[in-house]
Amino acid sequence: MNRKKITVKKKKVIIGLSGGIDSAASASLLKSEGYEVIGVTFNFLSSEQTITAAKKVAENLQIEHHVLEAQNQFRKNVILPFIDAYKNGETPNPCMLCNQTMKFPLLCDFAKINDQAAIATGHYAEVKKKDDNYELWASPNARKDQSYFLYHLNQEVLKKLIFPLNAFESKDQVRGMIKKLLPELSKGAESQGICFIPKKGHQLFLKQAIFGSQPAETGIFVDSSGKILGRHKGIQNFTLGQTRGLGLLSNTKWAVVGLEPQTNTVVLDDEQVLFKDRIFVDQLFVHPHVDLTKQEFSFKTCRWGHIYRGQIERLPGNQAIVHSQQSVRAPAPGQALVFYQGRRVLGGGIIKHFEFR
């Protein structure tokens, strides 16, 4: 009796392939688990080095690979808002903005035209399903956790999303795995800083972006009473909370406590002025089945920042005031404030300027 051979179709997964250690290890692990892995490299910056590295990973893994051209979108959605935020005296987070407006939307779009495939990245975080709800959790590997940058992921994304690196307890294990496949890649340094700004070129990038070939507009330092303390070479060189590199000759230990872009003024005062127990957030995003007004939560105002506990006061629209049980040093407008319950991510919002009376 002849029996018809049954072919089991592998589940497709689209992975963002940067050519780095984490995405390469993620793709390798997914392939070993039986997925049909398709690598996608986003060409945000016309970087031949990135594309070549990603192609080499794909060739070694013997997986399908695509390059998606998105330079114009990246400039519009990430670079220009980054520059505008500095013009407004904020400290933006371009990696988070890239995740929100570029990486995950593009992955999801590519997955839709590939049999509604799953999607994956080399981030350190975790997705858990509870009943019909998908929850984002911080990685068990606290030293590498990147959930802070992903709080905004909605149900449409989370239900498709795989984070393979939760199988590893340390970055050394990741390097050990990829060493067998791509020995030279395992020795590479981790990417640091902002991808579109040359190393140690932050201030020069902003100067050129804001002023072009013209000299930067100089401004003044004032104290909280308005007394002029000196001059500076442009507000783009400063961030809230900064205490070093002010370029001000003074025996007083000053800290940047305010930025006034309209007049190019940097306000200095004692560091204690920076500590706040109320923080105004906008663009509030809360995951399903979460009522922040009825449960305890902790929060962070930067990835490596201290963990605080607090309560929330909802305001009209997607706004709120977070009341912290402990004063927070320099919550910077433009950065995210992310809510947690243990490792579970509850949501987050963007810190904004607000004068409390």
Order of alpha helices (4+ residues) and beta strands (2+ residues): beta-alpha-beta-alpha-beta-alpha-alpha-alpha-alpha-beta-beta-beta-alpha-beta-alpha-alpha-alpha-beta-beta-beta-beta-beta-beta-beta-beta-beta-beta
